[in-house]
Amino acid sequence: MLSSRHIRCTLPIMLGCVLFVLALAGTGTAIAGPTVTVRVEGVSQTLLAPTEVTTDSTSVVKDGDQEHSCSGTSAAGALERATGGAWNGEWSESFKYSVETILGETHAFEPGAPANYFWAYWLNNKSSSVGICEGELSAGDSILFFPECFGAACPPVAPNPLGMSAPSVAERAAPVTVMVTSYANVSGEASPAVGATVTGGGASAVTDANGRATLSIQQTGNIQLQANAPDSVRTEVFVCVHDGNDGTCGTTKASSGSASVPTPVAIAPYKGPYAIVAQTTGLTDSHIYPRDHAPQVLKGTVATHARIASVSLRLRRSYRGHCFAYNGVTERFQRARCGQGAFFKVGSTPSYSYLLPAALAPGRYVLDVQATDEAGNRTTLARGSSRIVFYVR
């Protein structure tokens, strides 16, 4: 039991904390949220190349009605910051804000039209199951908006969004290898984009069966490479291209009076949202599996621009207030602290597969995929691709 002295000592501190929080709220100071990447592709051109923004707690109101607001740390908040507010849409009680116009390109519903385009919203390389106002974002999330179509006169095939990885720095006219990934429109499943055309900086190349293309960029500066393919949504990355030791892109410029051999400059490995992408197959995020159809094979693919060094998995289970983690050595679940568990290696190739010794028992499961490549890149855990949450009942 607390003594009266203890209460006298702590009560002022508690009141002070409450007053401080209230004062902070009264100032309207925005609290920083997660940092995410936003990209907008229009029908015929890129409207917003991948742009990193840090969200905050400022509410988003597009129609002037304060009751029609979205969280600043939702996809609506990220779009607001990335475009400088250059988007709008109508509010409905069921769906909150819909998106009709982004950066001057409008796709609004037209009753009776044989082909109606609308702004599709993807989160982490998969069609989002909720609207832009629903659900909070997490650090490292990637958001994509692009036009899709419904109606009898629409193209017969829905477009598959593309993703591309490339070195962040390259030398002019030297071979540069990029990787282009295609994400299936319905499931978001990743696969190599075969036959995609990559252009930029006066160079062009076509991807092979592994989704790789090698090109020699002829221009210098911050060069945009763009990938296009039939029935796909284009994508782009930026590469800083230098001409020897010209003092750009992290190189050291040689002195004007020296004729010595240029000092070699190490090219930093590519780091970015598409450096290395892991995708599970055969498991659906948020799905509930009957016990007699519980998953027993954990498999998937990894896409990267460098050779894969290792692929590891982590599988955790919670059931009736107890938590367990799968041990890859003993091949059994063991009691563990909730939220903790060790990764175990399952391979070092672009495709991985692991057979569990038995079908999974009832509970909530979290499967994480951790892959690394020889350049030192590592997957960022992203819900729906490298992190799958599912249930067995």
PAPAMAR-668697 format. One record per residue (C-alpha): residue number from 1; x, z, y. Coordinates in steps of 0.05 Angstrom, whole numbers, plus 5000, padded with zeros to 4 digits. Each point is the difference from the previous one (the first is absolute). Layout:
<rs>
[r NUM, [X, Z, Y]] ...
</rs>
This chain:
<rs>
[r 1, [5000, 5000, 5000]] [r 2, [5026, 4983, 5070]] [r 3, [5016, 5058, 5045]] [r 4, [4971, 5007, 5071]] [r 5, [5070, 4991, 5027]] [r 6, [5008, 4934, 4962]] [r 7, [4934, 4975, 5029]] [r 8, [5020, 5018, 5071]] [r 9, [5066, 4962, 4991]] [r 10, [4972, 4937, 4969]] [r 11, [4935, 4993, 5038]] [r 12, [5032, 4978, 5066]] [r 13, [5042, 4949, 4963]] [r 14, [4939, 4972, 4965]] [r 15, [4962, 4996, 5065]] [r 16, [5059, 4967, 5033]] [r 17, [5002, 4947, 4946]] [r 18, [4926, 4986, 5008]] [r 19, [5006, 4995, 5076]] [r 20, [5060, 4954, 4993]] [r 21, [4962, 4953, 4953]] [r 22, [4940, 5000, 5046]] [r 23, [5044, 4985, 5060]] [r 24, [5034, 4943, 4964]] [r 25, [4933, 4970, 4981]] [r 26, [4978, 5006, 5072]] [r 27, [5058, 4959, 5026]] [r 28, [4980, 4940, 4959]] [r 29, [5070, 4994, 4972]] [r 30, [5000, 4950, 4943]] [r 31, [5030, 5024, 4934]] [r 32, [5045, 4949, 4965]] [r 33, [4974, 4972, 4934]] [r 34, [5032, 4958, 4945]] [r 35, [5042, 4939, 5015]] [r 36, [4971, 4937, 4967]] [r 37, [5009, 4924, 5002]] [r 38, [4945, 4953, 5026]] [r 39, [4996, 4925, 4991]] [r 40, [4946, 4951, 5022]] [r 41, [4996, 4928, 4973]] [r 42, [4951, 4952, 5032]] [r 43, [4971, 4936, 4971]] [r 44, [5055, 4954, 5026]] [r 45, [5054, 5047, 5027]] [r 46, [5030, 5069, 4997]] [r 47, [4968, 5044, 5053]] [r 48, [5042, 5062, 4988]] [r 49, [5064, 5000, 4959]] [r 50, [5014, 5064, 4961]] [r 51, [5001, 5053, 5054]] [r 52, [5018, 5073, 4989]] [r 53, [4958, 5050, 5040]] [r 54, [4993, 5075, 5001]] [r 55, [4928, 5022, 5001]] [r 56, [4974, 5062, 5037]] [r 57, [4939, 5043, 5006]] [r 58, [4969, 4960, 5057]] [r 59, [4930, 4978, 4979]] [r 60, [4982, 4926, 5002]] [r 61, [4936, 4981, 5037]] [r 62, [4986, 4926, 5009]] [r 63, [4929, 4997, 5028]] [r 64, [5003, 5057, 5051]] [r 65, [4957, 5047, 4959]] [r 66, [5040, 5063, 4986]] [r 67, [4958, 5013, 4939]] [r 68, [5025, 4934, 4971]] [r 69, [5072, 5021, 4989]] [r 70, [5052, 4992, 4945]] [r 71, [5060, 5044, 4985]] [r 72, [5064, 4977, 5033]] [r 73, [5035, 5008, 4933]] [r 74, [4953, 4952, 4965]] [r 75, [5011, 4925, 4992]] [r 76, [4959, 4991, 5063]] [r 77, [5049, 5044, 5037]] [r 78, [5060, 4962, 4973]] [r 79, [4968, 4933, 5020]] [r 80, [4986, 5028, 5069]] [r 81, [5072, 5019, 5011]] [r 82, [5030, 4937, 4969]] [r 83, [4958, 4952, 5041]] [r 84, [4997, 5041, 5064]] [r 85, [4925, 5005, 4992]] [r 86, [4990, 4925, 4995]] [r 87, [4946, 5002, 4947]] [r 88, [4926, 5016, 4997]] [r 89, [4941, 5004, 4953]] [r 90, [4930, 5028, 4994]] [r 91, [4982, 5070, 4979]] [r 92, [4951, 5017, 4945]] [r 93, [4982, 5067, 4971]] [r 94, [5015, 4975, 4929]] [r 95, [5067, 4965, 5011]] [r 96, [5025, 5028, 5066]] [r 97, [5038, 4946, 5038]] [r 98, [5005, 4931, 4970]] [r 99, [5055, 4953, 5025]] [r 100, [4977, 4937, 5034]] [r 101, [5057, 4981, 5047]] [r 102, [5074, 5013, 4995]] [r 103, [5049, 4974, 5053]] [r 104, [4951, 4946, 5023]] [r 105, [4979, 4973, 4932]] [r 106, [4927, 5015, 4984]] [r 107, [4963, 4999, 4933]] [r 108, [4929, 5025, 5010]] [r 109, [4942, 4995, 4951]] [r 110, [4955, 4939, 5013]] [r 111, [4934, 5004, 4963]] [r 112, [4986, 4937, 4960]] [r 113, [5071, 4973, 5006]] [r 114, [5023, 4967, 4934]] [r 115, [5069, 5031, 5010]] [r 116, [5010, 5067, 5034]] [r 117, [5071, 5025, 5014]] [r 118, [5013, 5074, 5008]] [r 119, [5061, 5044, 5011]] [r 120, [5023, 5027, 4932]] [r 121, [5037, 5066, 5003]] [r 122, [5055, 5014, 4948]] [r 123, [5037, 5066, 4991]] [r 124, [5066, 5001, 4962]] [r 125, [4993, 4929, 4973]] [r 126, [4930, 5011, 4974]] [r 127, [4930, 4991, 5028]] [r 128, [4978, 5066, 5029]] [r 129, [4941, 5034, 4968]] [r 130, [4979, 5032, 5066]] [r 131, [4991, 4976, 5072]] [r 132, [5051, 5005, 5055]] [r 133, [4972, 5065, 5027]] [r 134, [4996, 5034, 4932]] [r 135, [5059, 5034, 4967]] [r 136, [5064, 5026, 5030]] [r 137, [5065, 4961, 4997]] [r 138, [5065, 5025, 4970]] [r 139, [5071, 4989, 5023]] [r 140, [5027, 4932, 4976]] [r 141, [4931, 4968, 4991]] [r 142, [4996, 4926, 5014]] [r 143, [4937, 4969, 5030]] [r 144, [4980, 4926, 4999]] [r 145, [4942, 4965, 5034]] [r 146, [4984, 4927, 4983]] [r 147, [4938, 4955, 5000]] [r 148, [4961, 4993, 4936]] [r 149, [4938, 4959, 4988]] [r 150, [4933, 5007, 4965]] [r 151, [4947, 4947, 4992]] [r 152, [4986, 4936, 4961]] [r 153, [5046, 4958, 5044]] [r 154, [5061, 5046, 4994]] [r 155, [5064, 4978, 4966]] [r 156, [4994, 5008, 4924]] [r 157, [5059, 5048, 4995]] [r 158, [5008, 5064, 5040]] [r 159, [5070, 5004, 5031]] [r 160, [5053, 5045, 4970]] [r 161, [5041, 5037, 5053]] [r 162, [5075, 4990, 4996]] [r 163, [5057, 5050, 5011]] [r 164, [5073, 4983, 5012]] [r 165, [5066, 5037, 4998]] [r 166, [5066, 4976, 5029]] [r 167, [5066, 5028, 5023]] [r 168, [4994, 5030, 5070]] [r 169, [5067, 4968, 5021]] [r 170, [5030, 4932, 4982]] [r 171, [5055, 4953, 5023]] [r 172, [4983, 4932, 5028]] [r 173, [5002, 4944, 4948]] [r 174, [5015, 5049, 4943]] [r 175, [4952, 5001, 4940]] [r 176, [4945, 5052, 5007]] [r 177, [4954, 5017, 4942]] [r 178, [4929, 5024, 5013]] [r 179, [4945, 5022, 4953]] [r 180, [4926, 4983, 5010]] [r 181, [4946, 5040, 4964]] [r 182, [4927, 4980, 4991]] [r 183, [4946, 5054, 4996]] [r 184, [4938, 4981, 4962]] [r 185, [4939, 4999, 5046]] [r 186, [4955, 5039, 4954]] [r 187, [5046, 5052, 4970]] [r 188, [5062, 5001, 5045]] [r 189, [5044, 4989, 4938]] [r 190, [5069, 4975, 5020]] [r 191, [5034, 4939, 4971]] [r 192, [5055, 4952, 5022]] [r 193, [4975, 4947, 5049]] [r 194, [5021, 4935, 4966]] [r 195, [5005, 4938, 5043]] [r 196, [4994, 5036, 5067]] [r 197, [5035, 4967, 5059]] [r 198, [5045, 5044, 5042]] [r 199, [5020, 4973, 5069]] [r 200, [5035, 5025, 5062]] [r 201, [5063, 4992, 5041]] [r 202, [5006, 4926, 4984]] [r 203, [4999, 5012, 4925]] [r 204, [4950, 4991, 4945]] [r 205, [4996, 5015, 4925]] [r 206, [4949, 5006, 4944]] [r 207, [4995, 5061, 4954]] [r 208, [5017, 4994, 4926]] [r 209, [4965, 5029, 4939]] [r 210, [5025, 5070, 5021]] [r 211, [4974, 4994, 5071]] [r 212, [5070, 4992, 5028]] [r 213, [5024, 4949, 5051]] [r 214, [5069, 4989, 5029]] [r 215, [5009, 4969, 5068]] [r 216, [5055, 4993, 5053]] [r 217, [4975, 5021, 5069]] [r 218, [5030, 4955, 5054]] [r 219, [4980, 5039, 5062]] [r 220, [5023, 5068, 5025]] [r 221, [4962, 5058, 5028]] [r 222, [4939, 5038, 4974]] [r 223, [4972, 4944, 4955]] [r 224, [4930, 5002, 4971]] [r 225, [4994, 4974, 4929]] [r 226, [4929, 4981, 4978]] [r 227, [4974, 4989, 4930]] [r 228, [4939, 4956, 4986]] [r 229, [4967, 4979, 4935]] [r 230, [4934, 4966, 4981]] [r 231, [4940, 5048, 4996]] [r 232, [5042, 5055, 5030]] [r 233, [5006, 5042, 5063]] [r 234, [5067, 4986, 5034]] [r 235, [5052, 5054, 5012]] [r 236, [5063, 5008, 5040]] [r 237, [5063, 5042, 5009]] [r 238, [5055, 5002, 5052]] [r 239, [5074, 4990, 4986]] [r 240, [5055, 5013, 5051]] [r 241, [5047, 4940, 4994]] [r 242, [5071, 5003, 5029]] [r 243, [5055, 4948, 5006]] [r 244, [5061, 5034, 4972]] [r 245, [5025, 5058, 5041]] [r 246, [4959, 4983, 5062]] [r 247, [4982, 5072, 5017]] [r 248, [4927, 4994, 4978]] [r 249, [4962, 5028, 4940]] [r 250, [5050, 5058, 4994]] [r 251, [5063, 4957, 4998]] [r 252, [5061, 5017, 5042]] [r 253, [5018, 4946, 5050]] [r 254, [5073, 4977, 4997]] [r 255, [5040, 5007, 5064]] [r 256, [5008, 4935, 5041]] [r 257, [5076, 5001, 4998]] [r 258, [5005, 5010, 4926]] [r 259, [5005, 4944, 4949]] [r 260, [5001, 5047, 4941]] [r 261, [4955, 4992, 4940]] [r 262, [4931, 5030, 5015]] [r 263, [4989, 5070, 4972]] [r 264, [4951, 4998, 4942]] [r 265, [4935, 5035, 5016]] [r 266, [4958, 5028, 4944]] [r 267, [4929, 4974, 4999]] [r 268, [4951, 5056, 4993]] [r 269, [4952, 4995, 4941]] [r 270, [4929, 4983, 5019]] [r 271, [4957, 5062, 5014]] [r 272, [4927, 4990, 5015]] [r 273, [4929, 5002, 4975]] [r 274, [5012, 4943, 4950]] [r 275, [5071, 5019, 4978]] [r 276, [4976, 5018, 4930]] [r 277, [4928, 5000, 4976]] [r 278, [4975, 5033, 4937]] [r 279, [4932, 4984, 4971]] [r 280, [4965, 5030, 4940]] [r 281, [4958, 4957, 4954]] [r 282, [4944, 5022, 4954]] [r 283, [4983, 5061, 5042]] [r 284, [4949, 5001, 5056]] [r 285, [5007, 5049, 5058]] [r 286, [4944, 5052, 5004]] [r 287, [4970, 4975, 4934]] [r 288, [4968, 5048, 4950]] [r 289, [5018, 4984, 4927]] [r 290, [4960, 5025, 4941]] [r 291, [5042, 5042, 4954]] [r 292, [4995, 4950, 4943]] [r 293, [5026, 4946, 5047]] [r 294, [5054, 5042, 5034]] [r 295, [5064, 4962, 5019]] [r 296, [5058, 5005, 4952]] [r 297, [5046, 4945, 5027]] [r 298, [5030, 5007, 5070]] [r 299, [5025, 4932, 5023]] [r 300, [5011, 4958, 5062]] [r 301, [5047, 4956, 5040]] [r 302, [5052, 5009, 5054]] [r 303, [5016, 4947, 5053]] [r 304, [5065, 5004, 5039]] [r 305, [5050, 4954, 5033]] [r 306, [5059, 5033, 4964]] [r 307, [5013, 5015, 4926]] [r 308, [4961, 5060, 4975]] [r 309, [5042, 5061, 4983]] [r 310, [4947, 5045, 4969]] [r 311, [4925, 5012, 4993]] [r 312, [4974, 5071, 4989]] [r 313, [4931, 5031, 4993]] [r 314, [4970, 5067, 5015]] [r 315, [4934, 5021, 4970]] [r 316, [4963, 5063, 5020]] [r 317, [4935, 5029, 4976]] [r 318, [4953, 5053, 5027]] [r 319, [4943, 5030, 4961]] [r 320, [4955, 5060, 5015]] [r 321, [5048, 5029, 5051]] [r 322, [5063, 4991, 4957]] [r 323, [5055, 4949, 5013]] [r 324, [5045, 4964, 4951]] [r 325, [5057, 4949, 5005]] [r 326, [5022, 4951, 4946]] [r 327, [5070, 5010, 4973]] [r 328, [5033, 4935, 4981]] [r 329, [5051, 5034, 4955]] [r 330, [4951, 5042, 4958]] [r 331, [4945, 4948, 5010]] [r 332, [4950, 5056, 5013]] [r 333, [4962, 5029, 5059]] [r 334, [5027, 5067, 5023]] [r 335, [4971, 5052, 5048]] [r 336, [5027, 4988, 5070]] [r 337, [4988, 5018, 5072]] [r 338, [4944, 4959, 5030]] [r 339, [5028, 4939, 5035]] [r 340, [5067, 5003, 4963]] [r 341, [5030, 4961, 4943]] [r 342, [5062, 4962, 4980]] [r 343, [5010, 4924, 4996]] [r 344, [5023, 4970, 4934]] [r 345, [5033, 4932, 4993]] [r 346, [4962, 4945, 4964]] [r 347, [5043, 4938, 5013]] [r 348, [5041, 4957, 5048]] [r 349, [4963, 4933, 4999]] [r 350, [4945, 4970, 5044]] [r 351, [4948, 5018, 4946]] [r 352, [4993, 5069, 4971]] [r 353, [4957, 5030, 4945]] [r 354, [4997, 5070, 4971]] [r 355, [4958, 5021, 4940]] [r 356, [4974, 5071, 5003]] [r 357, [5002, 5037, 4933]] [r 358, [4925, 5012, 5004]] [r 359, [4939, 4982, 5042]] [r 360, [4993, 5042, 5062]] [r 361, [4957, 5063, 4999]] [r 362, [4946, 5014, 5052]] [r 363, [5023, 5015, 5070]] [r 364, [5023, 4970, 5066]] [r 365, [5064, 4960, 4996]] [r 366, [5051, 4975, 5051]] [r 367, [5048, 4946, 4978]] [r 368, [5060, 4985, 5046]] [r 369, [5048, 4941, 4992]] [r 370, [5070, 5007, 5028]] [r 371, [5044, 4938, 4998]] [r 372, [5068, 4988, 5031]] [r 373, [5042, 4938, 5008]] [r 374, [5075, 4988, 5004]] [r 375, [4996, 4997, 5076]] [r 376, [4976, 5072, 5002]] [r 377, [4928, 4985, 5018]] [r 378, [4947, 5045, 4969]] [r 379, [4925, 4994, 4994]] [r 380, [4957, 5037, 5050]] [r 381, [4942, 5034, 4965]] [r 382, [4937, 4964, 5021]] [r 383, [4930, 5016, 4974]] [r 384, [4972, 4943, 4959]] [r 385, [5067, 4967, 4982]] [r 386, [5058, 5048, 4985]] [r 387, [4954, 5061, 4997]] [r 388, [4937, 4997, 4958]] [r 389, [4950, 5058, 4997]] [r 390, [4950, 4997, 4942]] [r 391, [4957, 5044, 4957]] [r 392, [4985, 5009, 4926]] [r 393, [4935, 5033, 4979]] 
</rs>
